Amino acid sequence: MSSVKLLIPFYTTYGTNHAMAEHAAEVAREAGADVRLRRFAETAPDEVVNGQDAWKAQLEKMQDIPVVTTDDMEWADAYLLSAPTRYGSVPSQVQAFIDTLGPLWQKGALADKVASAMTSTSTAHGGRESTLLGLYVTFMHWGAVIVAPGYTDEVMFELGTPYGASANAGEVTDTVKKVVAHQTRRVIDMAGRISG
């Protein structure tokens, strides 16, 4: 059986979701998946990004990571998307890319693929659930198979959410890493069952 092709697209401003995505990629490769780590294109004006040293430094740090494309979406068997919350939803950079996927959706190229998501917020109750649930609604429109981690491992009770790995900004703790690892392995396992 060929390995699962896992796309991990992420958006980050200061590095939290980059760290979560990198950890997921490492776990996925160890599990035998063929992994593409990709970033969503930065659409904020240069003067805004360059006006914040931490944002500018993070963007420079990621220049060797390719920007996600529709070809990546078509290639993958599974998606594990990671993005912070902006006012209870995904950042505009993520939504701008999702809005380009109409042609793939129309021809059924996003259907029957496993999809899951991770997020971060500046506070514990800053919109994590609404962000993940909003992404899952998008995945439903695609006809994807949503694979949330649920309470399928003891570590999920430590984090306290069945929807997906989530972190406070700048705090990718050991517990968060364990949840990311569990969620990643679950996505790969389910994608293997579907495509196998």
Protein Blocks (a to p, Z undefined) as FASTA:
>chain_A
ZZdddddddddfklmmmmmmmmmmmmmmmnopacdddddddfbdfklmmmpmklmmmmmm
mmmpccddfklmmmpmbdcdddddeehiacfklmmmmmmmmmmmmnopmgoiacdddddd
fbfknopmmmmmmmmmmmmmnopacddfbjmbfklmmnopakbccddehiacfklmmmmm
mmmmmmmmmmmmmmZZ
